C-alpha cells in the first residue's frame, strides 16, 4: 500500500511538471504571435528613451512661465514623493511617480500642491521642471532652505528598457520654480530607490539601485552636497571600516549629529539545490537572487570641518547600533517612514512567505509605529476614541475661573449695549449671540467637514508619508492580490498628538486592472538569467546571519557628547566615543517629565522656569554669555519642552490608557486645584 502511494505521488508530480512545461511552450508561442501582431511598438527595447524624453522636454518648453491653477486630486501613482512645505505649514508638495495598469506604465512630472486649510489641490506647470520619473528622492534644504531632488528612473511603456537620472534640482516652495543645479567636480552616479536627508548646510544621500533590465545593482555609497559651496563630496572610508550593506527603499532620518538608517531591501546571489537528490546521483545547484529584508540600524556620525577651511568635506563615520527594541514583527518590506520630532513614523509594509514552488503568500499591514531614534525603540500607535471632557475643560467651556468669568461679563455687557441701541428688551437680547471679532484678525473661513473613521486605511506597502504640523498624511500605496497590482487613489490624515481617528482627505475607486495579452514567463527562469548577468555587489553577506548580532554600540545616540567631541577632536571621526556616558543618561532623565492627560501647552506652562534654568546653566558651563532676550530664551525653552513632550509621548499615552481603564479620566495637581478655588479662606 505504501509503495502504491509513492508511485501515485511520483506520477502526480510528473504530470504537474509536464503540464507546467506545456504551459510555458504555449506562453512562448503566444508571445511570438503578439510580437508579430504589434510590430515594433510591442517590445520596450525598441523604444528610444532619449527621443521620448526629448519630446517631453520640447512640450514642456512651450510653457512661458510658472502657472498655478485649481485642480482635481492627483491621478493614481506609485513611487512618487510627498513632503511638507518648509515655508508654509498649510502646504504639501507632491511630485512625479508612475502608474502601471497591468499592461503599460505611465510616468509623471507634474507638481501638485495641497492647501491644507482650504482642502484644495493646485497643479503647477513650469517651463523648467524635472522630466517624468519615479523612485526619485527629495528632502528639505535644512539651513539652506528650499527642497532638493535627485535621480529617479524612467522606462518604456512595457518596462523593457530603463533609464536612470543623475540630475539635481532645487524647488523654491514660495515661487514654485524649479532650478537645475550644475555642481562642481564629481557628482553621484544615476540611481533610484535612494534616500536623502538634510544636515545643517548639507544634503546627505545614501544607497539606491541601478536597473538595466538585464541586471540590478544595489548601492552603498554616501554622498554629501555642500549647499554653500555647490559641490558634492564622496567621503572615503578606510577599507576595514564597517558600513551598511547595499540596499534601497530604506528609512533615512535626520539627527542633530548626522543621520540614521533603518531597514531596507536588496537581493543577493545565493546558491540553492536544483532539485531533490536522487539515489546514486549528485544533486545539482543553481544560482538565484534571494530577496533580503534588512532589519539593521546604522548611525552616520558627522563632524563639520573647521570654519577657516572653506570647501573641505566633513568627516564621517558609520556606527552600527543594536537592533531596535520592539520592532515590527514580522519583518516587512515596503514599510515607509516619515520624520517627526525626533521619531520616525512607520506605516504599512508587506511580508512574503514562500508557500510552495508555485507562488508566494504575502501578508500586508496597516499598523503604525513610532521609532524613538535616541532610545532606539519602537512603539505601536493605536487609534483612540475622543476622550470625554474633564472637569478643567468643562469649566473652561462653561466660563469657569477668573478668565472665564470676565469673558462672560463681557458678553453680558455686549448684549445689554446691543439691547439699548436697538431698543429691544433684555430678554430678546439674551437670545442673540454677541459677535466678537479681535482687532487685526480676519474671520476664518468655514472649513469643509471631513469624514473621520476609527478604522485604519487598507493594508498596503510603499505608501508615501509626510508630516506637517503634527499631522501624518498617507498618500497612495500598493496592494497585490494574485497576479494583480492595485494602486490606491486616496489620501488620509492622522493627528499624531490625539490619534483620535483617520480623516479622509479624498478617496476614489481603484481603476480596473488591464489584463496583459502576454503572461510573464516562469519566475524561476527570470531569476536564473538575472543572477547570471548580475554584477557582484561586493562582499555582501546574508542578513540572516547578522540579525541577532548585538554590537558594542549603545542604542542611545549621544547628542551632547557628539557636540563636545566635534569641538575637541577637530574633524577626526575615529576619536569619537562609541558609547554614551552615564552622566548624559542621568541628565536626560532628570529633566521635567510630562504628566498623563497633560497637553503640550500645559506642560510648558508648568515647566517653563525649569527649562529656562537649564538653558542658563548650559551657558554658564560653556562660559559664554546668554546673549538672548527674554523672548528668545522662552522660545528656546519651548523647543526643549516640545522635544521632551514628544519624546515621552508613547509612555504617557500608555499611562493614560491604564488610568482610563481604572476610571481615572483626569489628573489635577494640588497647585492647580488651589488656584481655581481662590484665596486661603476657601482652603479652610
C-alpha positions in Angstrom: 0.0 0.0 0.0 2.9 2.3 0.8 4.6 1.6 -2.5 1.4 2.3 -4.3 1.0 5.7 -2.6 4.6 6.6 -3.5 4.0 5.6 -7.1 0.9 7.7 -7.3 2.6 10.7 -5.8 5.5 10.3 -8.3 3.1 10.1 -11.2 1.2 13.2 -9.9 4.5 15.1 -9.8 5.4 14.1 -13.3 2.0 15.1 -14.6 2.4 18.5 -12.9 5.8 19.1 -14.4 4.6 18.1 -17.8 1.6 20.5 -17.5 4.0 23.3 -16.5 6.2 22.7 -19.5 3.2 22.7 -21.8 2.1 26.0 -20.3 5.5 27.5 -20.9 5.5 26.4 -24.5 2.0 27.9 -25.0 3.2 31.2 -23.4 6.2 31.4 -25.7 4.1 30.7 -28.8 1.5 33.3 -27.7 4.3 35.8 -27.1 5.7 35.3 -30.5 2.3 35.8 -32.1 1.8 39.1 -30.2 5.2 40.3 -31.4 4.3 39.8 -35.0 0.9 41.5 -34.5 2.1 44.5 -32.6 5.3 45.1 -34.6 8.0 47.5 -33.3 5.8 49.0 -30.5 5.3 45.7 -28.7 8.7 45.5 -27.2 10.1 48.1 -24.8 13.7 47.5 -26.0 12.7 49.0 -29.4 11.7 52.3 -27.8 14.3 55.1 -28.0 14.0 56.6 -24.5 16.3 59.5 -25.3 13.9 60.6 -28.1 10.9 60.1 -25.8 12.4 62.3 -23.1 13.5 64.9 -25.7 9.9 65.1 -26.8 8.8 65.6 -23.2 11.3 68.5 -22.8 10.1 70.0 -26.0 6.4 70.0 -24.9 7.4 71.4 -21.5 9.3 74.3 -23.1 6.1 75.6 -24.6 5.1 76.9 -21.1 6.1 80.5 -20.9 6.0 80.9 -17.2 5.2 79.2 -13.9 1.4 78.9 -13.5 -0.7 77.5 -10.7 -4.4 76.6 -11.0 -7.0 74.8 -9.1 -7.1 71.1 -9.9 -8.7 67.8 -9.0 -6.6 65.4 -6.8 -3.7 63.7 -8.5 -4.1 60.7 -10.7 -3.2 57.4 -9.0 0.5 56.7 -8.9 3.2 54.9 -7.0 6.9 55.7 -6.2 6.1 59.4 -6.1 7.3 61.8 -3.3 5.3 63.9 -0.9 6.7 66.5 1.6 5.5 69.3 3.8 6.4 72.7 2.7 9.3 74.3 4.6 7.9 77.8 4.1 4.2 77.2 4.9 2.6 74.9 7.5 -0.6 74.7 5.3 1.0 73.2 2.2 2.0 69.8 1.0 4.0 69.1 -2.2 3.6 66.0 -4.4 5.8 65.3 -7.4 6.2 62.6 -10.0 5.5 58.9 -9.8 4.3 56.1 -12.1 1.2 54.2 -12.8 1.1 50.6 -14.1 -2.3 49.2 -15.2 -1.1 45.7 -15.9 0.0 46.3 -19.4 1.6 49.8 -19.7 3.5 52.1 -17.4 2.9 55.9 -17.4 5.3 58.3 -15.7 4.5 61.8 -14.4 6.4 65.0 -13.7 3.5 67.1 -12.5 3.8 69.1 -9.3 0.7 69.2 -7.1 0.2 71.4 -4.0 -2.4 70.5 -1.4 -3.6 73.5 0.6 -4.4 72.0 4.0 -6.5 74.9 5.4 -8.6 75.2 2.2 -8.8 71.5 1.4 -7.8 72.4 -2.2 -5.4 70.9 -4.8 -3.4 73.1 -7.0 -1.5 72.0 -10.2 1.8 73.8 -11.1 3.1 74.0 -14.7 6.6 75.2 -15.4 8.8 75.6 -18.5 11.7 74.2 -16.5 11.0 71.2 -14.3 12.4 67.7 -13.9 11.4 65.2 -16.6 8.9 62.4 -15.8 10.2 59.9 -13.2 9.6 57.7 -10.3 11.7 56.3 -7.5 13.4 59.7 -7.0 14.3 61.2 -3.6 13.9 64.7 -2.3 14.2 66.5 1.1 14.1 69.9 2.7 17.2 72.0 2.4 17.8 72.4 6.1 19.6 75.7 6.8 19.8 76.4 3.1 16.0 76.3 2.6 14.1 75.0 -0.4 13.5 71.4 -1.5 16.2 69.4 -3.2 15.6 66.5 -5.6 18.0 63.9 -7.1 17.7 61.0 -9.5 14.9 58.6 -10.3 14.0 56.3 -13.2 12.0 56.2 -16.4 11.1 53.2 -18.6 9.4 52.3 -21.8 5.7 51.6 -21.6 6.2 47.9 -21.3 9.1 48.3 -18.9 11.6 46.6 -21.2 14.1 49.4 -21.1 15.1 51.6 -18.1 16.7 55.0 -17.9 18.1 56.3 -14.6 18.6 60.0 -13.9 21.6 61.7 -12.2 20.2 65.3 -12.4 20.0 67.5 -9.3 17.2 70.1 -8.8 16.1 72.7 -6.3 12.5 73.8 -5.8 11.6 77.2 -4.3 8.5 76.4 -2.3 7.3 80.1 -2.4 7.6 80.8 -6.1 7.1 77.1 -7.2 10.1 77.5 -9.5 12.5 74.7 -10.4 16.2 75.2 -10.8 18.6 72.6 -12.1 21.8 72.7 -10.1 25.1 72.4 -12.0 27.6 71.2 -9.4 31.4 71.5 -9.4 33.5 68.4 -9.8 32.4 64.8 -9.4 28.7 64.1 -9.0 26.8 60.9 -7.8 26.0 58.3 -10.5 22.4 57.8 -11.7 20.1 55.8 -9.4 16.7 55.3 -7.9 15.3 54.0 -4.7 17.8 56.1 -2.7 17.1 58.4 0.2 18.1 62.0 1.2 18.1 64.0 4.4 19.3 67.5 5.4 22.1 68.1 7.9 22.8 71.8 8.7 24.2 73.2 5.4 24.5 69.8 3.8 22.3 67.3 1.9 23.1 63.6 2.7 22.3 60.9 0.1 22.8 57.1 0.5 22.0 53.9 -1.3 19.7 53.1 -4.1 20.0 50.8 -7.1 20.6 50.8 -10.8 18.4 48.6 -13.1 19.3 47.9 -16.8 16.6 45.2 -17.3 19.4 42.7 -17.5 20.9 43.3 -14.1 20.2 45.1 -10.8 23.0 46.6 -8.8 22.3 47.8 -5.3 24.5 50.7 -4.0 26.0 51.6 -0.6 27.9 54.8 -1.4 27.4 58.0 0.6 27.4 61.5 -1.0 27.3 64.8 0.8 26.3 68.0 -1.0 27.6 71.3 0.3 24.7 73.8 -0.2 27.1 76.8 0.4 29.9 75.8 -2.0 27.8 73.9 -4.5 29.9 70.8 -4.6 29.4 67.1 -3.9 31.7 65.1 -1.6 32.1 61.4 -1.6 33.8 60.7 1.7 36.5 57.9 1.5 36.3 55.4 4.3 39.2 53.1 5.4 39.0 49.6 3.9 38.3 47.9 7.3 35.6 50.4 8.2 32.1 48.8 8.7 29.3 50.3 6.8 25.7 49.3 5.8 25.2 46.7 3.1 23.9 47.8 -0.3 20.2 48.5 -0.2 17.2 50.5 -1.4 13.8 51.5 0.0 15.2 52.0 3.5 14.4 54.7 6.1 16.9 57.6 6.3 16.1 60.1 9.1 18.0 63.3 10.2 19.6 63.7 13.6 21.4 66.5 15.4 24.7 64.7 15.0 24.2 63.2 11.5 21.6 60.7 10.3 20.3 57.2 11.0 19.5 54.3 8.6 16.9 51.6 9.3 15.9 48.6 7.3 15.8 48.4 3.5 15.5 45.8 0.7 18.0 44.2 -1.6 18.7 40.9 -3.4 21.9 39.0 -3.3 23.2 35.9 -5.1 22.6 32.6 -3.3 23.2 29.0 -4.3 20.3 26.6 -3.9 19.8 23.0 -4.7 18.4 22.5 -8.2 16.1 19.7 -7.2 15.6 16.7 -5.0 18.6 14.4 -4.7 18.2 11.0 -6.4 19.8 7.8 -5.3 23.2 7.4 -6.7 23.4 10.8 -8.4 24.9 14.1 -7.3 22.5 16.9 -6.6 22.8 19.9 -8.9 22.9 23.6 -7.8 21.8 26.8 -9.3 22.3 30.5 -8.5 19.3 32.7 -7.7 18.8 36.2 -6.4 17.4 35.9 -2.9 15.5 38.9 -1.5 16.7 40.3 1.8 14.6 42.5 4.1 17.2 44.3 6.2 16.5 45.0 9.9 19.8 46.5 11.0 20.2 50.1 12.2 23.2 52.4 11.5 24.1 55.8 12.8 26.1 58.2 10.5 28.1 60.5 12.7 29.3 63.7 11.0 31.9 66.2 12.2 31.9 69.5 10.4 35.2 70.8 9.1 36.9 73.9 10.6 35.4 77.2 9.5 38.8 78.5 8.4 39.0 75.8 5.7 36.1 76.5 3.3 35.1 73.7 0.9 36.6 70.9 3.0 34.4 67.8 3.3 33.1 66.9 6.7 34.4 63.8 8.4 32.0 60.9 8.7 31.9 57.5 10.4 29.3 54.7 10.3 28.4 53.1 13.6 26.3 50.0 13.8 23.6 50.2 16.5 21.9 47.5 18.4 18.7 46.1 17.0 15.8 48.3 17.9 13.6 47.2 20.8 10.1 46.0 20.0 10.5 46.2 16.2 7.5 45.4 13.9 7.1 41.7 13.7 7.3 40.0 11.3 10.0 41.9 9.3 8.4 43.7 6.4 9.4 45.3 3.1 7.9 48.5 1.7 7.3 50.0 5.1 7.8 53.7 4.7 8.8 56.1 7.4 8.5 59.9 7.9 10.4 62.0 10.4 8.6 63.8 13.2 10.1 65.4 16.4 12.9 63.0 16.9 10.9 60.0 15.9 10.3 58.0 12.7 6.6 57.3 12.0 6.4 53.9 10.1 3.3 52.7 8.3 2.3 49.6 6.3 4.6 47.0 4.6 4.4 43.5 3.3 5.8 40.2 4.4 6.4 37.4 1.9 6.2 33.8 2.8 7.1 31.1 0.3 4.2 28.7 0.4 5.5 26.4 -2.4 7.3 26.4 -5.7 4.1 27.6 -7.3 3.9 31.0 -5.7 4.4 33.3 -2.7 1.9 34.1 0.0 2.1 37.8 1.1 0.8 39.4 4.2 0.1 43.2 4.1 -0.1 45.5 7.1 -1.9 48.7 8.2 -0.2 49.3 11.5 1.6 52.5 12.6 4.8 52.5 14.7 6.8 55.4 16.2 10.5 54.7 16.3 12.2 56.8 19.0 15.6 57.4 17.5 17.6 58.2 20.6 16.1 55.4 22.6 16.2 53.0 19.6 12.8 51.6 20.5 9.6 51.1 18.6 6.1 51.9 20.0 3.0 50.8 18.2 0.4 53.6 17.8 -3.3 52.8 18.0 -6.3 54.9 17.4 -8.1 56.2 20.4 -11.7 57.4 20.5 -12.1 61.0 21.6 -11.9 61.3 25.4 -14.7 62.8 27.3 -14.0 66.3 28.6 -12.5 66.6 32.0 -13.5 68.9 34.8 -11.0 71.6 33.8 -12.1 71.5 30.2 -15.8 71.6 31.1 -15.2 74.5 33.5 -13.4 76.4 30.7 -16.2 75.7 28.3 -18.8 76.9 30.9 -16.7 80.0 31.5 -15.3 78.8 34.9 -12.4 80.5 36.6 -11.4 84.2 36.7 -10.7 84.5 33.0 -14.0 82.7 32.1 -16.0 84.9 34.4 -14.5 88.0 32.9 -15.4 86.8 29.4 -18.9 86.0 30.5 -19.3 89.5 31.9 -18.0 91.0 28.7 -20.6 89.0 26.7 -23.4 90.2 29.0 -22.2 93.8 28.6 -22.3 93.5 24.8 -25.8 92.1 24.9 -27.0 94.9 27.1 -25.4 97.5 24.9 -27.0 95.9 21.8 -30.4 95.9 23.5 -30.1 99.6 24.4 -29.1 100.6 20.8 -31.8 98.5 19.2 -34.4 99.4 21.8 -35.1 95.7 22.4 -35.9 94.0 25.7 -33.1 92.4 27.6 -34.8 89.0 27.2 -34.7 89.4 23.4 -31.0 90.4 23.6 -30.1 87.4 25.6 -31.3 85.1 22.8 -28.8 86.7 20.4 -25.2 85.7 20.5 -22.7 88.6 20.5 -20.2 88.9 17.7 -16.7 89.1 19.0 -14.0 90.0 16.4 -10.5 90.6 17.7 -8.5 93.5 16.4 -6.5 92.9 13.2 -7.8 89.4 12.9 -9.7 88.1 9.9 -12.7 85.9 10.4 -11.6 82.4 9.5 -13.2 80.7 6.5 -15.5 77.8 7.1 -13.7 74.6 6.6 -15.3 71.6 4.9 -16.0 68.8 7.4 -14.2 65.6 6.6 -15.2 62.1 7.4 -13.4 60.6 10.3 -13.3 56.9 10.9 -11.7 54.8 13.6 -10.6 52.2 11.1 -7.1 52.3 9.6 -6.7 52.6 5.8 -6.5 49.4 3.8 -3.2 47.4 4.3 -0.6 48.3 1.7 3.1 48.8 1.1 5.2 51.7 -0.4 2.7 54.3 0.8 4.0 57.9 0.6 4.2 59.6 4.0 4.6 63.2 5.1 4.2 65.0 8.5 3.1 68.6 8.6 2.0 70.5 11.7 2.0 67.2 13.8 -0.4 65.5 11.3 0.6 62.4 9.4 -0.5 62.3 5.7 -0.7 58.9 4.0 -0.9 59.0 0.2 -1.4 56.2 -2.2 0.4 52.8 -1.8 0.2 49.4 -3.5 -1.7 46.2 -2.7 -1.3 42.9 -4.5 -3.8 40.1 -4.9 -2.7 37.1 -7.0 -1.0 38.5 -10.2 -2.8 41.8 -9.9 -1.3 45.0 -8.5 -3.6 47.8 -7.2 -2.5 51.4 -6.7 -4.6 53.2 -4.2 -6.1 56.6 -5.3 -6.6 58.2 -1.9 -5.0 60.3 0.9 -5.6 60.1 4.7 -4.6 62.2 7.7 -4.0 61.2 11.3 -3.3 63.7 14.1 -0.2 62.2 15.9 -0.9 64.1 19.1 -4.5 62.9 19.6 -4.7 59.7 17.4 -8.5 60.3 17.5 -9.3 58.8 14.1 -8.4 58.8 10.4 -9.5 61.7 8.3 -10.3 61.1 4.7 -8.8 63.8 2.5 -10.1 62.2 -0.7 -10.8 58.7 -2.0 -11.5 57.4 -5.5 -12.3 53.8 -6.5 -9.4 51.8 -7.9 -9.3 51.6 -11.7 -9.7 48.3 -13.4 -6.6 46.2 -14.0 -5.7 45.8 -17.6 -5.1 42.2 -18.4 -1.9 41.8 -20.4 -2.0 39.7 -23.5 1.2 38.0 -22.6 1.8 36.4 -19.2 5.3 36.6 -17.9 7.5 33.5 -18.2 8.3 31.4 -15.2 9.7 33.5 -12.3 12.5 30.9 -11.7 13.8 31.4 -15.2 13.9 35.2 -14.8 15.8 34.8 -11.5 18.3 32.4 -13.1 19.0 34.7 -16.1 19.2 37.8 -13.9 21.6 36.1 -11.5 23.9 35.1 -14.2 24.1 38.6 -15.7 24.2 40.5 -12.4 27.4 42.1 -11.3 28.7 41.2 -7.9 27.8 43.8 -5.3 31.0 43.2 -3.2 31.3 41.2 0.0 27.6 41.3 0.7 26.7 38.7 3.2 23.3 37.3 4.1 21.4 39.4 6.5 20.0 36.3 8.3 23.4 35.6 9.8 23.7 39.0 11.4 20.2 39.8 12.5 20.8 38.5 16.1 24.2 40.2 16.4 24.4 42.7 19.2 27.3 45.1 18.6 29.1 47.0 21.3 27.4 50.4 20.5 24.9 51.7 22.9 21.5 52.2 21.4 21.3 55.8 22.7 22.8 58.4 20.4 24.9 60.8 22.5 23.8 64.3 21.3 25.7 66.3 23.8 28.8 64.1 23.6 28.8 64.4 19.8 28.8 68.2 20.1 31.6 68.1 22.6 33.7 65.7 20.6 33.3 67.9 17.5 34.8 70.8 19.4 37.7 68.8 20.9 38.7 66.3 18.2 38.5 68.5 15.1 37.4 66.5 12.1 38.8 63.1 13.0 35.8 60.7 13.4 37.9 57.9 14.7 38.4 59.7 18.0 34.7 60.0 18.7 33.3 57.8 21.5 31.1 54.8 20.8 29.0 54.8 23.9 27.2 57.4 25.9 28.3 58.1 29.4 26.1 57.6 32.5 26.2 61.3 33.2 24.4 62.0 29.9 21.7 59.5 30.6 21.0 60.8 34.0 20.9 64.3 32.7 18.2 63.4 30.3 16.2 61.6 33.0 16.4 64.5 35.4 14.6 66.9 33.1 10.9 67.7 33.6 8.6 64.9 32.6 5.0 65.3 31.2 2.0 64.1 33.2 -0.9 61.9 31.9 -3.6 63.9 30.1 -1.3 67.0 30.1 -1.2 68.9 26.8 1.9 70.5 25.4 0.7 73.9 26.4 0.0 72.9 30.0 3.3 71.1 30.2 5.3 74.2 29.1 3.3 76.4 31.4 4.2 74.2 34.3 7.9 73.6 33.4 8.8 76.9 31.7 11.0 78.1 34.5 12.8 74.7 34.7 13.7 74.8 31.0 14.9 78.4 31.2 17.2 77.4 34.2 18.6 74.5 32.2 19.5 76.9 29.3 21.1 79.3 31.7 23.1 76.6 33.4 24.4 75.4 29.9 25.5 78.9 29.1 27.4 79.1 32.5 29.1 75.7 31.9 30.3 76.9 28.5 31.5 80.2 30.0 29.6 82.1 27.3 27.0 84.9 28.0 23.4 84.1 27.2 23.2 86.9 24.7 19.5 86.2 24.3 16.5 88.3 25.1 13.8 87.0 27.4 11.6 86.3 24.3 14.3 84.3 22.6 15.0 82.4 25.9 11.4 81.4 26.2 11.4 80.3 22.6 14.4 78.0 23.2 12.8 76.8 26.4 9.6 75.9 24.5 11.6 74.0 21.9 13.2 71.9 24.6 9.8 71.3 26.3 8.2 70.3 23.0 11.0 67.8 22.2 10.6 66.3 25.7 6.8 66.1 25.4 7.0 64.2 22.1 9.9 62.1 23.3 7.8 60.8 26.2 4.5 60.7 24.2 4.2 56.9 23.9 4.9 56.1 27.5 2.5 58.8 28.7 -0.2 57.5 26.3 0.2 54.0 27.8 -0.3 55.5 31.3 -3.3 57.4 30.1 -4.8 54.2 28.8 -4.2 52.4 32.1 -5.8 55.2 34.1 -8.8 55.4 31.8 -9.4 51.7 32.3 -9.2 52.3 36.0 -11.8 55.0 35.7 -9.4 58.0 36.0 -10.1 60.5 33.3 -8.0 63.4 34.5 -5.2 64.2 36.9 -5.2 67.6 38.7 -2.4 68.7 40.8 -2.9 70.4 44.2 -1.4 73.6 42.9 -3.9 73.8 40.1 -6.7 72.9 42.4 -5.9 75.7 44.9 -5.5 78.2 42.1 -9.0 77.5 40.9 -10.9 77.8 44.2 -9.5 81.2 45.2 -7.8 82.5 48.4 -6.8 80.9 51.7 -10.3 81.3 53.2 -11.7 78.9 50.7 -9.0 76.4 51.5 -10.0 76.4 55.2 
